[in-house]
């Protein structure tokens, strides 16, 4: 990992040594800071991915509930009333889905 030396400002590779190759200053603080930044970045990316998965799950759940509701309305009522109820349920489900 590359870090910036706090003493001389050099940008050095700090994987193996804990001292700056240019001035000999300790790189312990910059190494720890870089590790913490990497962990924070990974945690933020994981949170974003979880939020995306949760949103996808909610979308699939609403689509499934909508399909079940439409099938129930369509199967239980015949004729002209059925199409009216199907449109009404679709409108209600669309309103629920759009309010996120």
Secondary structure, DSSP 8 states (H G I E B T S, - for coil): -EEE-TTT--EEE-SS-SB-TTT--B-HHHHHHHHHHHHHHHHHHHHHHHHHHHHHHHHHHHHHHHHHHHHHHHHHS-HHHHHHHHHHHHHHHHHHHHT-
